[in-house]
Amino acid sequence: MTANELFKAILKDSLFQEKYNLSEEKLKNMVLHEESSSDIVEIIKLVIQGIENRTPERSINSQVKNYFKI
């Protein structure tokens, strides 16, 4: 499974859509390498791209913290 396929699979999940109040129509148009307006989607992208690029877990964690300014 490619990074983009994984990203799309997560977005298609009905529990994910319901929990974060995201419409299927809005999610259908999201792309892994383009910015979205959803924080949770951006974090999922950071993690998927980090794994795809073999980024160390500490660096991914740091990127997530930086995103939320923690």
Predicted model as a PDB file, atoms N, CA, C, CB and O in Angstrom, pLDDT in the B-factor column:
MODEL        1                                                                  
ATOM      1  N   MET A   1       0.852  -1.172   0.000  1.00 87.00           N  
ATOM      2  CA  MET A   1       0.000   0.000   0.000  1.00 87.00           C  
ATOM      3  C   MET A   1       0.899   1.237   0.000  1.00 87.00           C  
ATOM      4  CB  MET A   1      -0.970  -0.003   1.228  1.00 87.00           C  
ATOM      5  O   MET A   1       1.823   1.346   0.806  1.00 87.00           O  
ATOM      6  N   THR A   2       0.619   2.151  -0.901  1.00 91.00           N  
ATOM      7  CA  THR A   2       1.399   3.379  -0.969  1.00 91.00           C  
ATOM      8  C   THR A   2       0.942   4.350   0.115  1.00 91.00           C  
ATOM      9  CB  THR A   2       1.275   4.026  -2.362  1.00 91.00           C  
ATOM     10  O   THR A   2      -0.112   4.170   0.726  1.00 91.00           O  
ATOM     11  N   ALA A   3       1.746   5.374   0.340  1.00 93.00           N  
ATOM     12  CA  ALA A   3       1.402   6.394   1.333  1.00 93.00           C  
ATOM     13  C   ALA A   3       0.076   7.062   0.971  1.00 93.00           C  
ATOM     14  CB  ALA A   3       2.525   7.451   1.438  1.00 93.00           C  
ATOM     15  O   ALA A   3      -0.750   7.311   1.850  1.00 93.00           O  
ATOM     16  N   ASN A   4      -0.131   7.351  -0.294  1.00 91.00           N  
ATOM     17  CA  ASN A   4      -1.363   8.008  -0.725  1.00 91.00           C  
ATOM     18  C   ASN A   4      -2.571   7.084  -0.542  1.00 91.00           C  
ATOM     19  CB  ASN A   4      -1.248   8.446  -2.195  1.00 91.00           C  
ATOM     20  O   ASN A   4      -3.645   7.540  -0.147  1.00 91.00           O  
ATOM     21  N   GLU A   5      -2.401   5.793  -0.827  1.00 92.00           N  
ATOM     22  CA  GLU A   5      -3.489   4.832  -0.622  1.00 92.00           C  
ATOM     23  C   GLU A   5      -3.844   4.724   0.860  1.00 92.00           C  
ATOM     24  CB  GLU A   5      -3.098   3.447  -1.176  1.00 92.00           C  
ATOM     25  O   GLU A   5      -5.021   4.662   1.216  1.00 92.00           O  
ATOM     26  N   LEU A   6      -2.833   4.703   1.716  1.00 93.00           N  
ATOM     27  CA  LEU A   6      -3.065   4.666   3.159  1.00 93.00           C  
ATOM     28  C   LEU A   6      -3.815   5.910   3.617  1.00 93.00           C  
ATOM     29  CB  LEU A   6      -1.735   4.542   3.916  1.00 93.00           C  
ATOM     30  O   LEU A   6      -4.771   5.816   4.386  1.00 93.00           O  
ATOM     31  N   PHE A   7      -3.384   7.071   3.146  1.00 93.00           N  
ATOM     32  CA  PHE A   7      -4.035   8.338   3.475  1.00 93.00           C  
ATOM     33  C   PHE A   7      -5.509   8.303   3.077  1.00 93.00           C  
ATOM     34  CB  PHE A   7      -3.321   9.511   2.777  1.00 93.00           C  
ATOM     35  O   PHE A   7      -6.378   8.666   3.868  1.00 93.00           O  
ATOM     36  N   LYS A   8      -5.784   7.869   1.858  1.00 92.00           N  
ATOM     37  CA  LYS A   8      -7.169   7.808   1.367  1.00 92.00           C  
ATOM     38  C   LYS A   8      -8.002   6.801   2.170  1.00 92.00           C  
ATOM     39  CB  LYS A   8      -7.189   7.432  -0.131  1.00 92.00           C  
ATOM     40  O   LYS A   8      -9.181   7.041   2.431  1.00 92.00           O  
ATOM     41  N   ALA A   9      -7.392   5.675   2.562  1.00 92.00           N  
ATOM     42  CA  ALA A   9      -8.106   4.669   3.342  1.00 92.00           C  
ATOM     43  C   ALA A   9      -8.517   5.226   4.700  1.00 92.00           C  
ATOM     44  CB  ALA A   9      -7.240   3.419   3.524  1.00 92.00           C  
ATOM     45  O   ALA A   9      -9.626   4.965   5.166  1.00 92.00           O  
ATOM     46  N   ILE A  10      -7.646   5.979   5.331  1.00 93.00           N  
ATOM     47  CA  ILE A  10      -7.975   6.591   6.621  1.00 93.00           C  
ATOM     48  C   ILE A  10      -9.113   7.586   6.456  1.00 93.00           C  
ATOM     49  CB  ILE A  10      -6.739   7.287   7.230  1.00 93.00           C  
ATOM     50  O   ILE A  10     -10.043   7.614   7.262  1.00 93.00           O  
ATOM     51  N   LEU A  11      -9.041   8.400   5.415  1.00 92.00           N  
ATOM     52  CA  LEU A  11     -10.074   9.415   5.192  1.00 92.00           C  
ATOM     53  C   LEU A  11     -11.439   8.801   4.889  1.00 92.00           C  
ATOM     54  CB  LEU A  11      -9.663  10.329   4.053  1.00 92.00           C  
ATOM     55  O   LEU A  11     -12.465   9.402   5.207  1.00 92.00           O  
ATOM     56  N   LYS A  12     -11.469   7.623   4.284  1.00 91.00           N  
ATOM     57  CA  LYS A  12     -12.732   6.971   3.925  1.00 91.00           C  
ATOM     58  C   LYS A  12     -13.440   6.352   5.126  1.00 91.00           C  
ATOM     59  CB  LYS A  12     -12.480   5.904   2.886  1.00 91.00           C  
ATOM     60  O   LYS A  12     -14.630   6.045   5.044  1.00 91.00           O  
ATOM     61  N   ASP A  13     -12.745   6.165   6.221  1.00 92.00           N  
ATOM     62  CA  ASP A  13     -13.318   5.508   7.388  1.00 92.00           C  
ATOM     63  C   ASP A  13     -14.473   6.328   7.967  1.00 92.00           C  
ATOM     64  CB  ASP A  13     -12.240   5.283   8.455  1.00 92.00           C  
ATOM     65  O   ASP A  13     -14.309   7.505   8.289  1.00 92.00           O  
ATOM     66  N   SER A  14     -15.629   5.700   8.093  1.00 91.00           N  
ATOM     67  CA  SER A  14     -16.816   6.424   8.565  1.00 91.00           C  
ATOM     68  C   SER A  14     -16.670   6.897  10.013  1.00 91.00           C  
ATOM     69  CB  SER A  14     -18.051   5.538   8.438  1.00 91.00           C  
ATOM     70  O   SER A  14     -17.172   7.967  10.358  1.00 91.00           O  
ATOM     71  N   LEU A  15     -15.993   6.120  10.870  1.00 93.00           N  
ATOM     72  CA  LEU A  15     -15.768   6.557  12.258  1.00 93.00           C  
ATOM     73  C   LEU A  15     -14.902   7.809  12.297  1.00 93.00           C  
ATOM     74  CB  LEU A  15     -15.108   5.433  13.083  1.00 93.00           C  
ATOM     75  O   LEU A  15     -15.159   8.725  13.077  1.00 93.00           O  
ATOM     76  N   PHE A  16     -13.880   7.843  11.458  1.00 92.00           N  
ATOM     77  CA  PHE A  16     -13.014   9.021  11.364  1.00 92.00           C  
ATOM     78  C   PHE A  16     -13.828  10.236  10.933  1.00 92.00           C  
ATOM     79  CB  PHE A  16     -11.852   8.770  10.370  1.00 92.00           C  
ATOM     80  O   PHE A  16     -13.726  11.306  11.533  1.00 92.00           O  
ATOM     81  N   GLN A  17     -14.631  10.065   9.898  1.00 92.00           N  
ATOM     82  CA  GLN A  17     -15.445  11.169   9.381  1.00 92.00           C  
ATOM     83  C   GLN A  17     -16.418  11.679  10.440  1.00 92.00           C  
ATOM     84  CB  GLN A  17     -16.215  10.726   8.131  1.00 92.00           C  
ATOM     85  O   GLN A  17     -16.593  12.886  10.609  1.00 92.00           O  
ATOM     86  N   GLU A  18     -17.040  10.757  11.139  1.00 92.00           N  
ATOM     87  CA  GLU A  18     -18.016  11.133  12.166  1.00 92.00           C  
ATOM     88  C   GLU A  18     -17.343  11.816  13.351  1.00 92.00           C  
ATOM     89  CB  GLU A  18     -18.787   9.901  12.643  1.00 92.00           C  
ATOM     90  O   GLU A  18     -17.803  12.859  13.816  1.00 92.00           O  
ATOM     91  N   LYS A  19     -16.261  11.229  13.836  1.00 94.00           N  
ATOM     92  CA  LYS A  19     -15.579  11.762  15.021  1.00 94.00           C  
ATOM     93  C   LYS A  19     -15.086  13.186  14.799  1.00 94.00           C  
ATOM     94  CB  LYS A  19     -14.406  10.866  15.401  1.00 94.00           C  
ATOM     95  O   LYS A  19     -15.198  14.030  15.688  1.00 94.00           O  
ATOM     96  N   TYR A  20     -14.544  13.454  13.624  1.00 93.00           N  
ATOM     97  CA  TYR A  20     -13.970  14.774  13.358  1.00 93.00           C  
ATOM     98  C   TYR A  20     -14.878  15.662  12.524  1.00 93.00           C  
ATOM     99  CB  TYR A  20     -12.649  14.623  12.661  1.00 93.00           C  
ATOM    100  O   TYR A  20     -14.467  16.726  12.059  1.00 93.00           O  
ATOM    101  N   ASN A  21     -16.128  15.215  12.336  1.00 91.00           N  
ATOM    102  CA  ASN A  21     -17.137  16.008  11.643  1.00 91.00           C  
ATOM    103  C   ASN A  21     -16.641  16.495  10.275  1.00 91.00           C  
ATOM    104  CB  ASN A  21     -17.544  17.200  12.505  1.00 91.00           C  
ATOM    105  O   ASN A  21     -16.723  17.679   9.948  1.00 91.00           O  
ATOM    106  N   LEU A  22     -16.130  15.553   9.496  1.00 90.00           N  
ATOM    107  CA  LEU A  22     -15.619  15.860   8.162  1.00 90.00           C  
ATOM    108  C   LEU A  22     -16.489  15.150   7.131  1.00 90.00           C  
ATOM    109  CB  LEU A  22     -14.123  15.434   8.018  1.00 90.00           C  
ATOM    110  O   LEU A  22     -16.735  13.948   7.243  1.00 90.00           O  
ATOM    111  N   SER A  23     -16.947  15.878   6.146  1.00 88.00           N  
ATOM    112  CA  SER A  23     -17.813  15.279   5.128  1.00 88.00           C  
ATOM    113  C   SER A  23     -16.999  14.439   4.149  1.00 88.00           C  
ATOM    114  CB  SER A  23     -18.587  16.370   4.371  1.00 88.00           C  
ATOM    115  O   SER A  23     -15.840  14.729   3.856  1.00 88.00           O  
ATOM    116  N   GLU A  24     -17.645  13.399   3.662  1.00 83.00           N  
ATOM    117  CA  GLU A  24     -17.004  12.522   2.683  1.00 83.00           C  
ATOM    118  C   GLU A  24     -16.618  13.314   1.434  1.00 83.00           C  
ATOM    119  CB  GLU A  24     -17.938  11.350   2.309  1.00 83.00           C  
ATOM    120  O   GLU A  24     -15.563  13.079   0.846  1.00 83.00           O  
ATOM    121  N   GLU A  25     -17.461  14.235   1.041  1.00 85.00           N  
ATOM    122  CA  GLU A  25     -17.193  15.059  -0.151  1.00 85.00           C  
ATOM    123  C   GLU A  25     -15.922  15.896   0.034  1.00 85.00           C  
ATOM    124  CB  GLU A  25     -18.398  15.987  -0.449  1.00 85.00           C  
ATOM    125  O   GLU A  25     -15.092  15.975  -0.871  1.00 85.00           O  
ATOM    126  N   LYS A  26     -15.774  16.511   1.196  1.00 84.00           N  
ATOM    127  CA  LYS A  26     -14.600  17.339   1.483  1.00 84.00           C  
ATOM    128  C   LYS A  26     -13.331  16.478   1.510  1.00 84.00           C  
ATOM    129  CB  LYS A  26     -14.777  18.080   2.831  1.00 84.00           C  
ATOM    130  O   LYS A  26     -12.293  16.869   0.975  1.00 84.00           O  
ATOM    131  N   LEU A  27     -13.428  15.310   2.137  1.00 84.00           N  
ATOM    132  CA  LEU A  27     -12.270  14.427   2.261  1.00 84.00           C  
ATOM    133  C   LEU A  27     -11.865  13.820   0.925  1.00 84.00           C  
ATOM    134  CB  LEU A  27     -12.563  13.322   3.257  1.00 84.00           C  
ATOM    135  O   LEU A  27     -10.685  13.567   0.684  1.00 84.00           O  
ATOM    136  N   LYS A  28     -12.839  13.588   0.061  1.00 82.00           N  
ATOM    137  CA  LYS A  28     -12.561  12.971  -1.239  1.00 82.00           C  
ATOM    138  C   LYS A  28     -11.589  13.818  -2.064  1.00 82.00           C  
ATOM    139  CB  LYS A  28     -13.866  12.765  -2.017  1.00 82.00           C  
ATOM    140  O   LYS A  28     -10.808  13.282  -2.850  1.00 82.00           O  
ATOM    141  N   ASN A  29     -11.638  15.130  -1.883  1.00 86.00           N  
ATOM    142  CA  ASN A  29     -10.797  16.022  -2.676  1.00 86.00           C  
ATOM    143  C   ASN A  29      -9.439  16.317  -2.041  1.00 86.00           C  
ATOM    144  CB  ASN A  29     -11.520  17.307  -2.908  1.00 86.00           C  
ATOM    145  O   ASN A  29      -8.623  17.024  -2.634  1.00 86.00           O  
ATOM    146  N   MET A  30      -9.189  15.789  -0.852  1.00 89.00           N  
ATOM    147  CA  MET A  30      -7.915  16.043  -0.182  1.00 89.00           C  
ATOM    148  C   MET A  30      -6.818  15.176  -0.786  1.00 89.00           C  
ATOM    149  CB  MET A  30      -8.034  15.778   1.331  1.00 89.00           C  
ATOM    150  O   MET A  30      -7.038  14.030  -1.178  1.00 89.00           O  
ATOM    151  N   VAL A  31      -5.623  15.769  -0.846  1.00 89.00           N  
ATOM    152  CA  VAL A  31      -4.467  15.093  -1.419  1.00 89.00           C  
ATOM    153  C   VAL A  31      -3.359  15.097  -0.380  1.00 89.00           C  
ATOM    154  CB  VAL A  31      -4.003  15.777  -2.745  1.00 89.00           C  
ATOM    155  O   VAL A  31      -3.217  16.053   0.382  1.00 89.00           O  
ATOM    156  N   LEU A  32      -2.572  14.024  -0.350  1.00 91.00           N  
ATOM    157  CA  LEU A  32      -1.527  13.858   0.652  1.00 91.00           C  
ATOM    158  C   LEU A  32      -0.527  15.008   0.662  1.00 91.00           C  
ATOM    159  CB  LEU A  32      -0.801  12.564   0.419  1.00 91.00           C  
ATOM    160  O   LEU A  32      -0.079  15.424   1.730  1.00 91.00           O  
ATOM    161  N   HIS A  33      -0.180  15.516  -0.488  1.00 90.00           N  
ATOM    162  CA  HIS A  33       0.883  16.522  -0.563  1.00 90.00           C  
ATOM    163  C   HIS A  33       0.369  17.955  -0.762  1.00 90.00           C  
ATOM    164  CB  HIS A  33       1.819  16.173  -1.687  1.00 90.00           C  
ATOM    165  O   HIS A  33       1.094  18.821  -1.251  1.00 90.00           O  
ATOM    166  N   GLU A  34      -0.895  18.191  -0.375  1.00 91.00           N  
ATOM    167  CA  GLU A  34      -1.451  19.544  -0.420  1.00 91.00           C  
ATOM    168  C   GLU A  34      -2.049  19.876   0.934  1.00 91.00           C  
ATOM    169  CB  GLU A  34      -2.520  19.678  -1.542  1.00 91.00           C  
ATOM    170  O   GLU A  34      -2.629  19.010   1.590  1.00 91.00           O  
ATOM    171  N   GLU A  35      -1.912  21.119   1.354  1.00 91.00           N  
ATOM    172  CA  GLU A  35      -2.392  21.544   2.670  1.00 91.00           C  
ATOM    173  C   GLU A  35      -3.915  21.498   2.747  1.00 91.00           C  
ATOM    174  CB  GLU A  35      -1.896  22.956   2.986  1.00 91.00           C  
ATOM    175  O   GLU A  35      -4.617  21.811   1.785  1.00 91.00           O  
ATOM    176  N   SER A  36      -4.400  21.102   3.915  1.00 89.00           N  
ATOM    177  CA  SER A  36      -5.841  21.102   4.166  1.00 89.00           C  
ATOM    178  C   SER A  36      -6.140  22.074   5.306  1.00 89.00           C  
ATOM    179  CB  SER A  36      -6.355  19.663   4.509  1.00 89.00           C  
ATOM    180  O   SER A  36      -5.231  22.647   5.905  1.00 89.00           O  
ATOM    181  N   SER A  37      -7.405  22.245   5.588  1.00 87.00           N  
ATOM    182  CA  SER A  37      -7.800  23.153   6.675  1.00 87.00           C  
ATOM    183  C   SER A  37      -8.087  22.400   7.967  1.00 87.00           C  
ATOM    184  CB  SER A  37      -9.030  23.961   6.268  1.00 87.00           C  
ATOM    185  O   SER A  37      -8.561  22.992   8.936  1.00 87.00           O  
ATOM    186  N   SER A  38      -7.807  21.110   7.991  1.00 91.00           N  
ATOM    187  CA  SER A  38      -8.103  20.279   9.152  1.00 91.00           C  
ATOM    188  C   SER A  38      -6.825  19.882   9.881  1.00 91.00           C  
ATOM    189  CB  SER A  38      -8.877  19.032   8.729  1.00 91.00           C  
ATOM    190  O   SER A  38      -5.918  19.297   9.289  1.00 91.00           O  
ATOM    191  N   ASP A  39      -6.761  20.206  11.178  1.00 94.00           N  
ATOM    192  CA  ASP A  39      -5.577  19.854  11.970  1.00 94.00           C  
ATOM    193  C   ASP A  39      -5.335  18.352  12.008  1.00 94.00           C  
ATOM    194  CB  ASP A  39      -5.720  20.382  13.386  1.00 94.00           C  
ATOM    195  O   ASP A  39      -4.199  17.904  11.857  1.00 94.00           O  
ATOM    196  N   ILE A  40      -6.393  17.569  12.209  1.00 94.00           N  
ATOM    197  CA  ILE A  40      -6.219  16.121  12.316  1.00 94.00           C  
ATOM    198  C   ILE A  40      -5.711  15.539  11.003  1.00 94.00           C  
ATOM    199  CB  ILE A  40      -7.540  15.448  12.718  1.00 94.00           C  
ATOM    200  O   ILE A  40      -4.876  14.635  11.009  1.00 94.00           O  
ATOM    201  N   VAL A  41      -6.198  16.039   9.899  1.00 94.00           N  
ATOM    202  CA  VAL A  41      -5.736  15.562   8.590  1.00 94.00           C  
ATOM    203  C   VAL A  41      -4.266  15.925   8.397  1.00 94.00           C  
ATOM    204  CB  VAL A  41      -6.598  16.163   7.444  1.00 94.00           C  
ATOM    205  O   VAL A  41      -3.497  15.124   7.865  1.00 94.00           O  
ATOM    206  N   GLU A  42      -3.874  17.107   8.817  1.00 95.00           N  
ATOM    207  CA  GLU A  42      -2.472  17.522   8.683  1.00 95.00           C  
ATOM    208  C   GLU A  42      -1.549  16.647   9.534  1.00 95.00           C  
ATOM    209  CB  GLU A  42      -2.312  18.999   9.085  1.00 95.00           C  
ATOM    210  O   GLU A  42      -0.441  16.325   9.105  1.00 95.00           O  
ATOM    211  N   ILE A  43      -1.985  16.267  10.712  1.00 96.00           N  
ATOM    212  CA  ILE A  43      -1.180  15.397  11.570  1.00 96.00           C  
ATOM    213  C   ILE A  43      -1.059  14.014  10.946  1.00 96.00           C  
ATOM    214  CB  ILE A  43      -1.796  15.299  12.981  1.00 96.00           C  
ATOM    215  O   ILE A  43       0.020  13.420  10.959  1.00 96.00           O  
ATOM    216  N   ILE A  44      -2.144  13.502  10.407  1.00 95.00           N  
ATOM    217  CA  ILE A  44      -2.093  12.201   9.734  1.00 95.00           C  
ATOM    218  C   ILE A  44      -1.107  12.266   8.577  1.00 95.00           C  
ATOM    219  CB  ILE A  44      -3.501  11.779   9.229  1.00 95.00           C  
ATOM    220  O   ILE A  44      -0.334  11.330   8.370  1.00 95.00           O  
ATOM    221  N   LYS A  45      -1.124  13.349   7.827  1.00 95.00           N  
ATOM    222  CA  LYS A  45      -0.179  13.526   6.724  1.00 95.00           C  
ATOM    223  C   LYS A  45       1.264  13.533   7.221  1.00 95.00           C  
ATOM    224  CB  LYS A  45      -0.477  14.824   5.974  1.00 95.00           C  
ATOM    225  O   LYS A  45       2.130  12.884   6.634  1.00 95.00           O  
ATOM    226  N   LEU A  46       1.522  14.272   8.309  1.00 95.00           N  
ATOM    227  CA  LEU A  46       2.878  14.318   8.868  1.00 95.00           C  
ATOM    228  C   LEU A  46       3.387  12.916   9.198  1.00 95.00           C  
ATOM    229  CB  LEU A  46       2.908  15.196  10.129  1.00 95.00           C  
ATOM    230  O   LEU A  46       4.524  12.564   8.884  1.00 95.00           O  
ATOM    231  N   VAL A  47       2.536  12.137   9.826  1.00 95.00           N  
ATOM    232  CA  VAL A  47       2.932  10.787  10.235  1.00 95.00           C  
ATOM    233  C   VAL A  47       3.151   9.893   9.005  1.00 95.00           C  
ATOM    234  CB  VAL A  47       1.858  10.168  11.165  1.00 95.00           C  
ATOM    235  O   VAL A  47       4.172   9.212   8.915  1.00 95.00           O  
ATOM    236  N   ILE A  48       2.221   9.892   8.078  1.00 96.00           N  
ATOM    237  CA  ILE A  48       2.353   9.053   6.880  1.00 96.00           C  
ATOM    238  C   ILE A  48       3.594   9.445   6.076  1.00 96.00           C  
ATOM    239  CB  ILE A  48       1.092   9.169   5.998  1.00 96.00           C  
ATOM    240  O   ILE A  48       4.361   8.578   5.656  1.00 96.00           O  
ATOM    241  N   GLN A  49       3.790  10.738   5.861  1.00 95.00           N  
ATOM    242  CA  GLN A  49       4.955  11.186   5.103  1.00 95.00           C  
ATOM    243  C   GLN A  49       6.250  10.877   5.842  1.00 95.00           C  
ATOM    244  CB  GLN A  49       4.860  12.680   4.820  1.00 95.00           C  
ATOM    245  O   GLN A  49       7.257  10.541   5.219  1.00 95.00           O  
ATOM    246  N   GLY A  50       6.229  10.987   7.156  1.00 95.00           N  
ATOM    247  CA  GLY A  50       7.404  10.657   7.946  1.00 95.00           C  
ATOM    248  C   GLY A  50       7.776   9.192   7.810  1.00 95.00           C  
ATOM    249  O   GLY A  50       8.947   8.855   7.640  1.00 95.00           O  
ATOM    250  N   ILE A  51       6.783   8.327   7.883  1.00 94.00           N  
ATOM    251  CA  ILE A  51       7.032   6.891   7.723  1.00 94.00           C  
ATOM    252  C   ILE A  51       7.515   6.596   6.305  1.00 94.00           C  
ATOM    253  CB  ILE A  51       5.753   6.075   8.038  1.00 94.00           C  
ATOM    254  O   ILE A  51       8.453   5.823   6.112  1.00 94.00           O  
ATOM    255  N   GLU A  52       6.878   7.209   5.326  1.00 94.00           N  
ATOM    256  CA  GLU A  52       7.260   7.002   3.925  1.00 94.00           C  
ATOM    257  C   GLU A  52       8.718   7.409   3.692  1.00 94.00           C  
ATOM    258  CB  GLU A  52       6.327   7.803   2.988  1.00 94.00           C  
ATOM    259  O   GLU A  52       9.440   6.751   2.942  1.00 94.00           O  
ATOM    260  N   ASN A  53       9.140   8.487   4.334  1.00 95.00           N  
ATOM    261  CA  ASN A  53      10.505   8.997   4.155  1.00 95.00           C  
ATOM    262  C   ASN A  53      11.502   8.395   5.151  1.00 95.00           C  
ATOM    263  CB  ASN A  53      10.508  10.507   4.291  1.00 95.00           C  
ATOM    264  O   ASN A  53      12.666   8.791   5.201  1.00 95.00           O  
ATOM    265  N   ARG A  54      11.021   7.432   5.939  1.00 96.00           N  
ATOM    266  CA  ARG A  54      11.855   6.775   6.952  1.00 96.00           C  
ATOM    267  C   ARG A  54      12.439   7.775   7.959  1.00 96.00           C  
ATOM    268  CB  ARG A  54      12.989   6.007   6.272  1.00 96.00           C  
ATOM    269  O   ARG A  54      13.586   7.657   8.391  1.00 96.00           O  
ATOM    270  N   THR A  55      11.619   8.750   8.311  1.00 96.00           N  
ATOM    271  CA  THR A  55      11.992   9.747   9.305  1.00 96.00           C  
ATOM    272  C   THR A  55      11.958   9.101  10.689  1.00 96.00           C  
ATOM    273  CB  THR A  55      11.045  10.983   9.242  1.00 96.00           C  
ATOM    274  O   THR A  55      11.011   8.380  11.004  1.00 96.00           O  
ATOM    275  N   PRO A  56      12.962   9.344  11.511  1.00 97.00           N  
ATOM    276  CA  PRO A  56      12.949   8.770  12.864  1.00 97.00           C  
ATOM    277  C   PRO A  56      11.710   9.225  13.642  1.00 97.00           C  
ATOM    278  CB  PRO A  56      14.230   9.168  13.630  1.00 97.00           C  
ATOM    279  O   PRO A  56      11.215  10.338  13.466  1.00 97.00           O  
ATOM    280  N   GLU A  57      11.227   8.324  14.511  1.00 95.00           N  
ATOM    281  CA  GLU A  57      10.017   8.617  15.289  1.00 95.00           C  
ATOM    282  C   GLU A  57      10.159   9.905  16.089  1.00 95.00           C  
ATOM    283  CB  GLU A  57       9.700   7.457  16.231  1.00 95.00           C  
ATOM    284  O   GLU A  57       9.206  10.677  16.198  1.00 95.00           O  
ATOM    285  N   ARG A  58      11.325  10.137  16.641  1.00 96.00           N  
ATOM    286  CA  ARG A  58      11.534  11.371  17.422  1.00 96.00           C  
ATOM    287  C   ARG A  58      11.309  12.618  16.575  1.00 96.00           C  
ATOM    288  CB  ARG A  58      12.950  11.397  18.009  1.00 96.00           C  
ATOM    289  O   ARG A  58      10.744  13.606  17.046  1.00 96.00           O  
ATOM    290  N   SER A  59      11.750  12.563  15.334  1.00 96.00           N  
ATOM    291  CA  SER A  59      11.564  13.707  14.438  1.00 96.00           C  
ATOM    292  C   SER A  59      10.093  13.911  14.102  1.00 96.00           C  
ATOM    293  CB  SER A  59      12.372  13.513  13.153  1.00 96.00           C  
ATOM    294  O   SER A  59       9.610  15.042  14.051  1.00 96.00           O  
ATOM    295  N   ILE A  60       9.380  12.802  13.870  1.00 95.00           N  
ATOM    296  CA  ILE A  60       7.942  12.900  13.587  1.00 95.00           C  
ATOM    297  C   ILE A  60       7.228  13.476  14.800  1.00 95.00           C  
ATOM    298  CB  ILE A  60       7.347  11.511  13.212  1.00 95.00           C  
ATOM    299  O   ILE A  60       6.380  14.357  14.664  1.00 95.00           O  
ATOM    300  N   ASN A  61       7.565  12.984  15.977  1.00 95.00           N  
ATOM    301  CA  ASN A  61       6.971  13.485  17.218  1.00 95.00           C  
ATOM    302  C   ASN A  61       7.252  14.977  17.375  1.00 95.00           C  
ATOM    303  CB  ASN A  61       7.515  12.705  18.436  1.00 95.00           C  
ATOM    304  O   ASN A  61       6.374  15.743  17.773  1.00 95.00           O  
ATOM    305  N   SER A  62       8.460  15.376  17.067  1.00 95.00           N  
ATOM    306  CA  SER A  62       8.839  16.786  17.148  1.00 95.00           C  
ATOM    307  C   SER A  62       8.025  17.632  16.162  1.00 95.00           C  
ATOM    308  CB  SER A  62      10.343  16.951  16.871  1.00 95.00           C  
ATOM    309  O   SER A  62       7.605  18.742  16.487  1.00 95.00           O  
ATOM    310  N   GLN A  63       7.809  17.101  14.965  1.00 94.00           N  
ATOM    311  CA  GLN A  63       7.014  17.823  13.962  1.00 94.00           C  
ATOM    312  C   GLN A  63       5.574  17.994  14.425  1.00 94.00           C  
ATOM    313  CB  GLN A  63       7.045  17.084  12.616  1.00 94.00           C  
ATOM    314  O   GLN A  63       4.973  19.049  14.223  1.00 94.00           O  
ATOM    315  N   VAL A  64       5.023  16.958  15.046  1.00 94.00           N  
ATOM    316  CA  VAL A  64       3.651  17.035  15.565  1.00 94.00           C  
ATOM    317  C   VAL A  64       3.580  18.085  16.665  1.00 94.00           C  
ATOM    318  CB  VAL A  64       3.178  15.652  16.102  1.00 94.00           C  
ATOM    319  O   VAL A  64       2.675  18.920  16.669  1.00 94.00           O  
ATOM    320  N   LYS A  65       4.524  18.050  17.596  1.00 94.00           N  
ATOM    321  CA  LYS A  65       4.550  19.038  18.678  1.00 94.00           C  
ATOM    322  C   LYS A  65       4.695  20.449  18.119  1.00 94.00           C  
ATOM    323  CB  LYS A  65       5.697  18.738  19.656  1.00 94.00           C  
ATOM    324  O   LYS A  65       4.031  21.378  18.577  1.00 94.00           O  
ATOM    325  N   ASN A  66       5.556  20.598  17.138  1.00 94.00           N  
ATOM    326  CA  ASN A  66       5.777  21.909  16.517  1.00 94.00           C  
ATOM    327  C   ASN A  66       4.498  22.400  15.827  1.00 94.00           C  
ATOM    328  CB  ASN A  66       6.944  21.835  15.498  1.00 94.00           C  
ATOM    329  O   ASN A  66       4.182  23.589  15.877  1.00 94.00           O  
ATOM    330  N   TYR A  67       3.775  21.495  15.190  1.00 92.00           N  
ATOM    331  CA  TYR A  67       2.533  21.861  14.529  1.00 92.00           C  
ATOM    332  C   TYR A  67       1.550  22.477  15.513  1.00 92.00           C  
ATOM    333  CB  TYR A  67       1.913  20.647  13.857  1.00 92.00           C  
ATOM    334  O   TYR A  67       0.890  23.473  15.216  1.00 92.00           O  
ATOM    335  N   PHE A  68       1.465  21.861  16.696  1.00 91.00           N  
ATOM    336  CA  PHE A  68       0.558  22.350  17.719  1.00 91.00           C  
ATOM    337  C   PHE A  68       1.204  23.364  18.673  1.00 91.00           C  
ATOM    338  CB  PHE A  68       0.027  21.191  18.503  1.00 91.00           C  
ATOM    339  O   PHE A  68       0.578  23.816  19.632  1.00 91.00           O  
ATOM    340  N   LYS A  69       2.460  23.711  18.396  1.00 90.00           N  
ATOM    341  CA  LYS A  69       3.208  24.669  19.204  1.00 90.00           C  
ATOM    342  C   LYS A  69       3.244  24.252  20.677  1.00 90.00           C  
ATOM    343  CB  LYS A  69       2.596  26.064  19.068  1.00 90.00           C  
ATOM    344  O   LYS A  69       2.990  25.048  21.580  1.00 90.00           O  
ATOM    345  N   ILE A  70       3.569  22.975  20.881  1.00 88.00           N  
ATOM    346  CA  ILE A  70       3.662  22.419  22.233  1.00 88.00           C  
ATOM    347  C   ILE A  70       5.095  22.548  22.708  1.00 88.00           C  
ATOM    348  CB  ILE A  70       3.195  20.930  22.273  1.00 88.00           C  
ATOM    349  O   ILE A  70       5.414  22.144  23.826  1.00 88.00           O  
TER     350      ILE A  70                                                      
ENDMDL                                                                          
END                                                                             
